[in-house]
Amino acid sequence: MNYNEMWHRLAQKYEEGEAKAISRMVYEVRFGLTLSDICIGKDTQLSANDQKELAEIVQRLERQEPVQYVLGQATFCGRTFLVNKHVLIPRPETEELVQLIADSNQSIGSILDIGTGSGCIAVTLAAMYPQAEVTAWDISEEALKVARENARQNHVQAAFEQVDILSIPPHYLEEGRERFSLIVSNPPYIINKERAKMEANVLHYEPHLALFVPDDDPLLFYRAIARYGLTALKPDGWLYFEINPLFANDLRQMLASMSYHDIAIKEDAFGKQRMIKAQR
């Protein structure tokens, strides 16, 4: 199988442009071949073992398994992160959340990332603010294993802890009192009613624990995090969230009712209300 044959097969399941992009990614990441290499025919010179591996990769992609899971890695803010079925694939919208923090030009001494998943936010912020104390929580120990490895491979220091924000141990409440300059989270925010509109590669492969929230309480995690922030944030500390545009105004009102101020909703590159920040 060569590059042209591969993307034509994938085009039965994906748009042509996406099929080509996925194919190029596979050849570059797994076999070290650039587009220039493909243009001069090196894609036709793979060994028998590589051809066997390529065939297996194509079969997984034809089942619409995300290419990032197939390759075991994803790019986020210019860095490479390990990913697997236990963590969400990092998204461009989340890169924009990190950029929003970077653009704030605020002094940051300590950071808490809640629901860290692959650790992409925590690791990136640890690299951006090397003097900051970075802590990251997740309910999933499997996700934390991935996050710890990503911190190691990206040569940053962060503390990864298994904590359920909906049931914080009492000693965490005391130890966290006015500890953090910034709390950031991309929590579960998709309601079940939205499932019908979701792509199969997301719905069938990415961890539902990190995606969905009850229809009757879409602000469940935001409320818990904001409540914790009232004691864990230092005076004038900040909350940063990635959000569901459907509930942006509800979240703004909730934060205001909890005495947060300087609340600002920001749009993503597609014009959707995707981020919010608020000061304690």
C-alpha positions as CSV (number, residue, x, y, z in Angstrom):
1,M,0.0,0.0,0.0
2,N,1.3,3.5,-0.8
3,Y,0.2,6.9,0.2
4,N,-2.3,7.4,-2.6
5,E,-3.9,4.0,-2.0
6,M,-4.1,4.7,1.7
7,W,-5.9,8.0,1.5
8,H,-8.3,6.7,-1.2
9,R,-9.3,3.9,1.2
10,L,-9.7,6.3,4.1
11,A,-11.8,8.7,1.8
12,Q,-14.6,6.1,2.1
13,K,-14.9,7.1,5.7
14,Y,-13.5,10.6,5.9
15,E,-13.6,13.8,3.8
16,E,-10.9,13.8,1.1
17,G,-8.8,16.5,2.8
18,E,-9.0,14.8,6.2
19,A,-8.1,11.4,4.6
20,K,-5.0,13.0,3.1
21,A,-4.0,14.8,6.3
22,I,-4.4,11.6,8.4
23,S,-2.4,9.6,5.8
24,R,0.5,12.2,5.9
25,M,0.4,12.1,9.7
26,V,0.8,8.3,9.8
27,Y,3.6,8.3,7.3
28,E,5.5,11.0,9.1
29,V,4.9,9.9,12.7
30,R,5.2,6.2,12.3
31,F,7.5,5.8,9.4
32,G,9.5,9.1,9.4
33,L,8.5,10.1,5.9
34,T,7.8,13.7,5.0
35,L,5.5,14.9,2.2
36,S,8.7,15.4,0.1
37,D,9.7,11.8,0.7
38,I,6.2,10.7,-0.4
39,C,6.5,12.8,-3.6
40,I,9.7,11.0,-4.6
41,G,8.2,7.6,-4.0
42,K,9.7,6.6,-0.6
43,D,6.2,5.5,0.5
44,T,6.5,2.6,-1.9
45,Q,9.7,1.4,-0.3
46,L,8.5,0.3,3.1
47,S,9.7,-3.0,4.4
48,A,7.4,-6.0,4.7
49,N,7.0,-5.5,8.5
50,D,6.2,-1.8,7.9
51,Q,3.6,-2.7,5.3
52,K,2.0,-5.1,7.7
53,E,1.9,-2.4,10.4
54,L,0.5,0.1,7.9
55,A,-2.3,-2.3,7.0
56,E,-3.2,-2.7,10.7
57,I,-3.2,1.1,11.1
58,V,-5.5,1.6,8.1
59,Q,-7.9,-1.0,9.5
60,R,-8.2,0.8,12.8
61,L,-8.6,4.1,11.0
62,E,-11.4,2.6,8.8
63,R,-13.2,1.8,12.1
64,Q,-12.9,5.6,12.8
65,E,-10.6,5.2,15.7
66,P,-8.9,8.6,16.1
67,V,-5.5,8.8,14.5
68,Q,-4.1,10.2,17.7
69,Y,-5.0,7.0,19.5
70,V,-3.7,4.9,16.7
71,L,-0.4,6.7,16.8
72,G,-0.4,7.1,20.5
73,Q,0.4,10.8,20.4
74,A,-1.1,14.3,19.8
75,T,0.3,17.8,19.4
76,F,-0.7,20.6,21.9
77,C,0.8,24.1,21.9
78,G,3.8,22.8,19.9
79,R,4.6,19.9,22.2
80,T,4.0,16.2,21.7
81,F,1.8,14.4,24.2
82,L,1.1,10.7,24.7
83,V,-2.6,9.9,24.5
84,N,-4.6,6.7,24.8
85,K,-8.2,5.7,25.5
86,H,-8.0,6.9,29.1
87,V,-7.6,10.6,28.1
88,L,-9.2,13.1,25.8
89,I,-7.4,14.1,22.7
90,P,-6.2,17.7,23.2
91,R,-8.2,20.2,21.1
92,P,-7.3,23.5,19.5
93,E,-10.0,25.2,21.7
94,T,-8.0,24.1,24.8
95,E,-4.8,25.6,23.3
96,E,-6.8,28.9,23.1
97,L,-7.6,28.6,26.8
98,V,-3.9,28.2,27.6
99,Q,-3.1,31.2,25.3
100,L,-5.7,33.3,27.1
101,I,-3.8,32.6,30.4
102,A,-0.5,33.5,28.7
103,D,-2.0,36.7,27.3
104,S,-3.1,37.8,30.8
105,N,0.4,38.8,31.8
106,Q,-0.5,38.2,35.4
107,S,1.9,37.0,38.1
108,I,1.4,33.3,38.6
109,G,3.0,31.5,41.6
110,S,0.9,28.4,41.9
111,I,-1.5,26.7,39.5
112,L,-4.1,23.9,39.9
113,D,-5.4,22.1,36.8
114,I,-8.6,20.2,37.6
115,G,-9.5,17.2,35.4
116,T,-6.0,17.2,33.9
117,G,-6.4,14.1,31.6
118,S,-3.3,13.9,29.5
119,G,-1.8,16.7,31.4
120,C,-1.6,18.9,28.4
121,I,-2.7,22.1,30.2
122,A,-0.7,21.5,33.4
123,V,2.5,20.5,31.4
124,T,2.2,23.4,29.0
125,L,1.7,25.9,31.9
126,A,4.6,24.4,33.8
127,A,6.8,24.9,30.8
128,M,5.5,28.5,30.4
129,Y,5.9,29.4,34.1
130,P,8.9,27.3,35.3
131,Q,8.9,29.1,38.7
132,A,5.3,28.2,39.4
133,E,4.2,25.4,41.6
134,V,1.9,23.3,39.4
135,T,-0.6,20.7,40.7
136,A,-3.0,18.7,38.6
137,W,-5.9,16.5,39.7
138,D,-7.9,13.8,38.0
139,I,-10.3,11.2,39.2
140,S,-8.8,8.6,36.9
141,E,-5.5,6.9,37.9
142,E,-5.0,5.7,34.4
143,A,-5.2,9.3,33.1
144,L,-2.7,10.4,35.8
145,K,-0.2,7.8,34.6
146,V,-0.4,9.3,31.1
147,A,-0.1,12.8,32.6
148,R,3.0,11.9,34.7
149,E,4.7,10.4,31.7
150,N,3.9,13.5,29.6
151,A,5.5,15.7,32.3
152,R,8.6,13.5,32.3
153,Q,8.9,13.5,28.6
154,N,8.5,17.3,28.4
155,H,11.0,17.9,31.2
156,V,8.7,19.8,33.6
157,Q,7.8,19.5,37.3
158,A,4.2,19.0,38.4
159,A,2.4,17.2,41.1
160,F,-0.3,14.8,39.8
161,E,-2.9,13.7,42.4
162,Q,-6.0,11.5,42.2
163,V,-8.8,13.7,43.5
164,D,-12.5,13.9,42.8
165,I,-13.6,17.5,42.7
166,L,-17.1,16.4,43.6
167,S,-15.8,14.8,46.8
168,I,-12.7,16.5,48.0
169,P,-11.0,14.9,51.0
170,P,-11.2,17.2,54.1
171,H,-7.4,17.6,54.4
172,Y,-7.3,18.8,50.8
173,L,-9.7,21.6,51.7
174,E,-7.5,22.7,54.5
175,E,-4.2,22.3,52.7
176,G,-5.5,24.2,49.7
177,R,-6.7,27.3,51.6
178,E,-5.6,30.4,49.7
179,R,-2.9,28.3,48.0
180,F,-3.3,28.9,44.3
181,S,-2.9,31.9,42.1
182,L,-4.8,30.3,39.3
183,I,-7.2,27.4,38.9
184,V,-7.9,26.1,35.4
185,S,-10.2,23.4,34.2
186,N,-11.6,21.9,31.0
187,P,-14.2,19.8,32.8
188,P,-16.9,17.5,31.4
189,Y,-19.5,19.8,29.8
190,I,-21.4,17.9,27.1
191,I,-24.9,17.1,27.9
192,N,-26.4,13.8,26.8
193,K,-28.8,15.5,24.5
194,E,-25.8,16.5,22.3
195,R,-24.7,12.9,21.7
196,A,-26.7,12.7,18.5
197,K,-24.6,15.5,16.9
198,M,-21.3,14.0,17.9
199,E,-18.8,12.4,15.5
200,A,-18.5,8.6,15.9
201,N,-14.7,8.8,16.4
202,V,-15.4,10.9,19.6
203,L,-18.4,9.1,20.9
204,H,-17.1,5.6,20.4
205,Y,-13.5,6.0,21.5
206,E,-12.9,9.0,23.8
207,P,-13.6,8.5,27.6
208,H,-17.2,9.4,28.5
209,L,-16.1,10.2,32.0
210,A,-14.3,13.2,30.7
211,L,-17.0,14.3,28.2
212,F,-20.5,14.1,29.6
213,V,-22.4,15.9,32.4
214,P,-26.0,15.3,33.4
215,D,-28.7,17.1,31.4
216,D,-30.3,18.4,34.5
217,D,-27.1,19.8,36.0
218,P,-24.8,21.0,33.2
219,L,-22.8,23.3,35.6
220,L,-22.1,20.5,38.0
221,F,-18.3,20.6,37.8
222,Y,-18.1,24.3,37.4
223,R,-20.1,24.9,40.5
224,A,-17.8,22.5,42.5
225,I,-14.6,24.0,41.2
226,A,-15.8,27.6,41.8
227,R,-16.9,26.7,45.3
228,Y,-13.5,25.2,46.0
229,G,-11.9,28.3,44.5
230,L,-13.6,30.6,47.1
231,T,-11.2,29.2,49.7
232,A,-8.3,27.7,47.6
233,L,-7.6,30.8,45.5
234,K,-5.4,33.5,46.9
235,P,-7.1,36.9,47.1
236,D,-7.4,38.2,43.6
237,G,-6.7,34.8,42.2
238,W,-8.3,33.7,38.9
239,L,-10.5,30.9,37.6
240,Y,-10.1,29.9,33.9
241,F,-12.6,27.5,32.3
242,E,-13.2,25.9,28.9
243,I,-17.0,26.0,28.6
244,N,-20.0,24.7,26.6
245,P,-21.4,27.7,24.6
246,L,-24.9,26.6,25.5
247,F,-24.4,27.5,29.1
248,A,-22.1,30.5,28.9
249,N,-24.5,33.0,30.3
250,D,-25.7,30.6,33.0
251,L,-22.1,30.1,34.1
252,R,-21.5,33.8,34.2
253,Q,-24.5,34.4,36.4
254,M,-23.5,31.5,38.7
255,L,-20.0,32.9,39.2
256,A,-21.4,36.4,39.8
257,S,-23.7,35.0,42.5
258,M,-20.7,33.4,44.2
259,S,-19.1,36.9,44.4
260,Y,-16.5,36.4,41.6
261,H,-15.9,39.6,39.6
262,D,-14.2,40.8,36.4
263,I,-16.0,37.9,34.7
264,A,-15.2,37.7,31.0
265,I,-16.4,35.3,28.3
266,K,-14.1,34.8,25.3
267,E,-14.9,33.3,21.9
268,D,-12.8,30.7,20.2
269,A,-11.5,30.8,16.6
270,F,-14.9,29.7,15.4
271,G,-16.7,32.5,17.1
272,K,-18.2,30.3,19.8
273,Q,-18.3,31.3,23.5
274,R,-15.7,28.8,24.6
275,M,-13.7,30.3,27.6
276,I,-14.5,32.2,30.7
277,K,-12.3,33.8,33.3
278,A,-13.2,35.2,36.7
279,Q,-11.4,36.7,39.6
280,R,-12.0,35.8,43.3
